[in-house]
Amino acid sequence: MSSEPITSKPRHDEDLTGRSRLTVNVLVSWLSYFVIIITGFILPRMIDNNMGQASLGIWDFAWSLVNTLTFMGLGVGSSINRYVALHRSKHDEQALRQAISTVSCIQVIIGFMTFLATLALFYLLPILYSDTLGEHIEELRWVIFLLGIGLAIQMTVDVFRGILTGCHRFDIHNWINAAFRLLTAVFMIISLIIGGTLFELSLIYLIGVIISELIRAKMAYKVCPEIHFAIQYIKWETAKEMLTFGGKSFIFPMPQLIIQYAVNILMLGALGPAALAIFARPFSLVQHIKTFLVKYQNILTPTAAVLYANNDGAELKNYFLDNTRYGAALVIPLLLFLAILGDFLIHIWMGPHYVYTQLIIVLALGRLLPIVQGSAGRILVGLNLHGRIAFYNIFTSLFIFSVGFAIVEQSGWSLEKAAWLYVVPIFFTMGFLTPAYACHHIKITFVHYIRNTFLVPLSCSTVYGVFLYIIRTSLHDSIILALLIGLAGGLIIMPLLYWNFLLTEQEKETIMTKIRKVRSRSS
């Protein structure tokens, strides 16, 4: 085979940087995730009503254990999106085929290893948790087995997710996810109504995974017809490059995941599954807000890779500052709402026995900086500069966690202390170390970064926070009314403040131009 690159011309209307699709990708990602949020609200309440708080804790713990197996993915499958974007922007079809064929081979091996790890968990659980979980242990084993099989399948075909997102088609990827979650939720609800168990819920999830991944594969071929899987494209040099890059991507989020699972396991042993179910509810609300922003932040990686490859340093700086500022503007008001009125929301959602006011305040405010700084992390991944900071974060977070664990063990466990044990290490690593590292490599001073990304969103959000506090103190006996007024106030206050203080004149003009176009089309 010739060593010359095989090239192909992109479609004339295709923007290979992905910037023209940014708005569409973000909106579709948020709309599809809204579906996921709705199902995430309904299912836990139905499990609690039909099976009890302990079963909900078992369901949460099963997901926590299965998600630890994602470590085996080594970050390779989804990280292929950076290389798909790069090779397509250079019209290098040979390099593209080598990358996806090599990653596919790696993912098949990872999928098989995930299956073996699932079997190991299935047989080890009675030894590890029979005293803690008692009669629930057999149910937990089969739930983890089915969820683990689903994860193994996803690992095996993860390359198709990378292909879709590398082609900047986050919209297709997220619509598939939304349809999968909606349909599986519907069947799970039906199962719960007719007396189904956690085993049936897990089986429904597994069937949904199989169907959705088949559809994702078909759409990847349609979006990227250049792809071709063949043994001759599997190269050891490419494998080393992908494993190195994927390894860094795998290590990068590890501190958050390790600490999350460690806290869950320790809390389960110290406080029991019912306490874990209480902790998981505000945690899931904060996680929804994080994922809401991550849907936006993930889109930054392939575009940052193309800008870096084009040596467009000035544009990369603006891209970094602008997108972090937009992320802060989106997330800070949401987390303030959760910190001030979150216990009202949980009361309506799950009932008064799940309300723990101090817990949700710690989780919401403690994760504010780390969630916003995810933009810095995703751009570092796009620049392939995320390896060293990943190790810095691991050592720093584990040190802080060890000190915190010793303090909690000495003073005694509680839900609030578990929350502090989780948020403090991540606050310092993802909240400060990661953006400072990104500023250094993108050549921006940290003071300039903070002033241009946080000052205006935080000032505007403070006004909204005062409004929410007044609503809370005035309507503490009418929690539904307080929530409705708090939401309505946010929809009025924040757009007015951002329009006057956050957006530049050029951004305002761009928005007004799009509005005029929509009006002209509708008329």
N, C-alpha and C positions, 0 to 999 in steps of 0.2 A: 504494500500500500504506500502511496506517495506520502512524503512527509510534509508536503505543502498543505496549508490549511484549506479545507473545503469551505467555500464561502457561498452565501446566499444573500440576496437582497431582501430587506424587509419590505412589507407592504408600504406603499407610498404614504398612507395615512397613519402609520404607526409611529408613536413617539417612544423611542427605546429608552429614554431616561425615566419615563413613567410620571413625569411632573404634570402632564396634561390630564392624567387619570387620578390625580391625588384627591380632588374633591369627591369624585364619584366613588372611589374606593373607600374613602372615609365614611361617606354617608351610608353606603350599602353596608359597611362593616358595623356601623352603629345601629342601623335598622335591623339587621339580622341578629345582632346581639341583644336588642330589645326583646326579641322572641325568646332568647335563651334566659334573660332575666325573669320574664314572666313565668316560664316553666320552673325556674329555680325558686320562685316564691311559692308556687302551688304545691309542688311535690313534697317538700319537707313537711308542710302543714298536713297534707293528706297521710303521709307515713305516720306522723305523730298521732293523728286522730284515729287511724285504723289499726296501728300496731303498738303505739306507745312510745314514750320518750327514749327508753332503752334501745328499742329497735332502730330509732333514728340515729342514736349514737353509734350503733353497730354499722349502719349504712355509711355514716360519715367516716368512721374509722377504717372501713374496708376501702373506701376511695383514697384515704390517706396512705394506706399501705400500698395499694396498687400504683399510686402516683409515684412512689419511691422507685418503681421499676423504670420510670422514664429516664432515670440516670443511665440506664444501659444503652440508650439511644446515642450517647456520645455527641449529641448536637449535630450529627452529620446530615440527616435527611432533610430537615427544614432549612438548614444553612446553605443548601445547594442553590437557594434563590439568588444569593449574591453572585454566584458564578454563572447562573443562567442569564442574569441581567448583564453581566460583564461581557460574556462571549457573544450574546446576541447584539449588544451595542457595537461590537467589533466585527460582526458578521462572520464569526469564525465557527462554522458549523461542526468542524471536526473536533475542536476543543469542547464544544457543547455536548456532543455525543459521547466523548470520552468521560466528561464529568458525570453525566446522568447514568451512563452504563456502569461506571465504577461505583458510584454511590448506591445504585440499585443492588449490586452484588454485596456491598457492605451491609445494606439494610436487611437483606435476606438472612444474613448471618445474625444480625442483631435481633431480628424477629424470632429466630429459633432460640437464641439465648434467653430472650424474654419469656418464651414459652417454658423453658426449663426452670427459670427462676420462679415462675408461677406455680409449677409443680412442687418445687421445693417449699414455697410458702404453704401450699395446700397440706403437705405432710408435717411441716414443722409447727404450724399454729397450735395444735393440741398440746405440744410440749411447752410452747412459750407462753400461752395465754389461757390455759384451761382453768387455772385458779382464779384469774381475774374475771373471765367472761362466763364461766360455768356452763349453763344450759345453752348459751348463745354460740358456743364455739363451733358446733357443726354447721349451723346456718352461715356463720362468718366464712368458714372454709369454702363452701360452694359459691358464695357471693364473690369472694376473691378469685376463685378459679375462673368463673365466667367473665368477670371484668378483666382479669389478666389475659385471657385469650383474646378479648377484644383489643387490648393494648398491643399484644403481639402482632395482630393483623395490621393495626395502624402503623406500627414500627416497620413492618415489612414493606409497605407500599408508601412510606412517607415521602419518597422522592416526588410523587405526583403533586403533593402540596407545595414542595419547593419549586416545581416547574411552573405551576399556576401563579404563585406569588412572584417568582423571578420574571415572569412575563407581565408583571404589574396587574394581574387579574385577581386582585384580592376580593373583588365583588363576587366572582363566581365561587371562589373558595369559601367565602362567608355565607353565601346563599345555601350552599350545600350543607354547611354546618347548622344553619338555622332550620332548614327543612328536616334534617336528621333529629335535632333536639325536639322540634315540635311534634313530629310523628311518634317518636319514642315516648315522649311525655304523654301524648294522648292514650297510647296503648298501656302505659304504666298506670295512668289514672283509672282506666277501665279495669285493669287487673286488681287494683286496690279496692275498687267498688264491689267487685264480685268475690272479694276475700283472698286475693293473691298474697304471696309471701315475697320476701326479699329475693328469693331464688328466681321467681318469675320476673321480677323487675330486672334482674341481672341478665336473664335470658333475652328479654326484649331489647335491652341495650346491645347485646352481642349481635343480634340479627340486624339491628339498625346500623351498626358499624360496618358489617359486611356489605350491605346495600349502598351506603353512602360512599364507601371507598371505591366500589366499582364505578359509581357515577363520576367520582373525582378523577379516576384514571381515564375514563372516556373523554371528559372535558379537557384534560391536559393534552391529549393527542390532538384535539380539535384546535386548541389555542396555539399550540406550538408544534406544527407539522414537521419541523426540522428534526424532532427527536427520533432517535432510533436506538434500540437496545440490541447490542451484539457483543459476543465474547471478544472479538478483535479490538473493541474500543475500551476494554478493561485494562488499565495501565497501572502498574505499581507506583510510578511516580505521581500519577494523579491521585491514587489512593492515599499516599503519604500526605499530599497537600490537603486533601479533603479531611483526613483524620486529624491533622494538625489544626486546621481551621475549626472543624467541628468540635474537637476537644476543647478548644478555647471557648467556643460558644456553649459547650456543655458545662464547663466550670463556672462561667460567668454568673448564671443565676443560682448556682449551687448553695451559696450561703443562706439565701432566703428559704430554699427548699429544705435544706438540712435542719435549720432551726425550726421551721414550721412542723416538720414531722417529729423532731425530737420533743418539742413542746407537747404535741398531741399524744405521743406515746407516754411521756412522763406524767401528763395530766390524767390520762386514762388510768394509769396505775395508782395515782395518788387520790384522785377524786371520783373515778368511775365513769361509765359511759354516759350517764344522764348529764353529768357536768360538762362532758365533752360536747354533747348536743347543744347545751346552752352557749358554750363558748363559740361553737361553729356558726351560730346564726349571725351575730354582729360581724364576725370574721368574714362570712360570705358576703355581707353587704359591702364591706370595704373592698373585698376582692372583686365584686362586680364593678365598682368604680375604677379599680385598677385595670381590669380587663377592658373596660370602656375606653380608657386612654391607650392601653396596649394595642387595641385594634387600630388606633391612629399611629402609634409609634412604630409598629412593625413595618408599616409602609415606607418608613424612612430609610431602612437598611439598603435595599437595592438601589434607590436613587442616590444615596450618599456614596455608594460604591462607584457608580458611573461618574459622579462629579469628581471624585478623588482620582479616578483613572484619567479623566480629562484635564487634570491639574488645574481645576478651577477653584483656587483657594479662597478668593473673595466671595464667590457664590456659596461655597461650603460654609463659610463663617455665617453669612446671612441665613442660610438654611438651618444651621444649628440654633442660632439665637431665635429666629422667628418661630420655629416649631416648638422649642421649649417654652417660649412665652405663650403660644396658643395652648399648649398642654396645661400650663399653670392656670390660665384663664378658665379652662374647662373644669379642672378638677378641684381647685381650691373651694369654690362655692359649694360643690357637691359634698365634700368632706366636712365643711362647716355645718351644712344642713344635717348631716349624719351625726356629728358630735353634739349638736344642740337639740335636735328633735328625733334622733335615732331611736331612743327608747320608746317614744310614742309609736314609731313605725313598727317596731318589733312587737309591741303590745297588740296592735291591730293585726299584724301578720300571724304571730304564733301564740299569742295569749300572754297574760301577766306573769306566768311562771317561767317565761324565758327572758324577762326584762332584767337587765343588770346595767344600770346607767353608767357607772364608772368604767365598766369594761368597754363599752362602745366608745366612750370619750377617748380612752387610751389608744384603742385600735385605730380610730379615725384620725386623730391629730398626730399620733406617733408615726403614721405611715404617709403623711402628707408629702414631705420632702422626697422620700424614696420613690413614691409613685410618679411625681412630676419629673424627677431626674431620669426616668426611663428613656426619655428622648436622647440624652447623652449616651446612655448605654447602647441603644440601637444604632446610633451613628458610629460609635466606636466599632461595633460589629461590622458595619459597612466598610469601614476603613481598615479592617483587619488589625486593629490595635487594642483588642479586648483581652489579650492573654495575660499580660503582666498585672493589670488592674484586677483581674479575676483572682489571682493568687493573693494580692494585697488584701482584697476583700475577705477571702476565706480565712486567712490567719487573723485578721483584725476582728472579724465577727465571732470566730470561735473563741478567741481570748475573752472578749466581752461577755459572750454567752457563758463561758466557764465560771467567770466571776459571779455573774448573775445567778447561775444555778446553785452555786455554793451558798449565796445569800438566801435564796428561796428555800433550799433544803434546811437551812439553819432556823429560819423564822417560821416555816410552815407554808404549805401550798394553799393558794386561793386562785380564783379565776382572774382577779385583777393582777396578781403577781405573775401569773402565767402570761398575761398580755404584755406586761412590761418586759418579761424575759424574751418575748418574741420581737417587740418593736425596737428596743434600744440598740442591739447590734446592727440591725438593718438601717436604722436611722443614721448611724455614723458612717457606714460603708457606702450604701447606695445614695444616701442623702448628701454626703460631703466628699468622700474620697473619689467616687466615680466622676462627678461633674468637674472637680478640680483637675483630675487627670485628663479629661476630655479638653478642657480649656487650655491646658499646657500644650497638647499636641495640635490643636487647631489654632494656637497662637492668639488666644484671647485672655486678658487678665480676669481673674476670678471676680474681682470687684465689678468690672465692666459687665461680666456675665450676669451677676446677681441684679445689678441695677437695670439691665435691659430686659430681663426675663421675669423677675419676681416683683419688682417695686409696684408697678401699676396694678397687676392682677391682685396682689395681696391687699393693697390699699382699697380697691373697689370692693373686694370680698369682705373686708372688715366692716364696711357700711352694711352689707347684707347680713353679716353675723350679728350686728347690733339689732337689726330688725328682727331676726329670728329669736334672739334672746327676749326681746319685748313680747313677741308672740307667745313664747313659752311661759313666761311669768304671768301673762294676762289670761291665757286660755289653758292653763294646766288641767282644768276640769273638763275641757272639751277637746280631746286629743285629735279627733278627726277634723274638726274645724281648724285647729292649729296647724295640722299638716297641710290642709288645702290652702290656707292663707299663706303659709310659709313657701309652698311651691309656687303659688300664683305671684307672690311678691318677688321671688327669684326670677321668674320669667319676665317681670317688668323692670325690676331694679337693675339687674346685671346687664341686659342689652343696652339700656340707656347709659349706664356708666362706661361700659366698654366702647360704645360708639363715640362718646365724648373724650375719653381719656386713653383708650388702648389703641384703637385703630389709627393708622396714618391716613392722610388725605388720599393717597393713591389707593389704599385698600378700600376706603369708603367709596371712591369712584368706581372701583372694580365691582363692588357689591351692587351699587346702584345701576351700573350698566347691565349686569345679569338680571336684575329685577325688571328693568325696562324691556329686555329681550323676552322674558317670560310673559310679561303683560302684552307685548305686541303679538306674540304667538297665540295667546289665548283669545285675543280680540280678532 
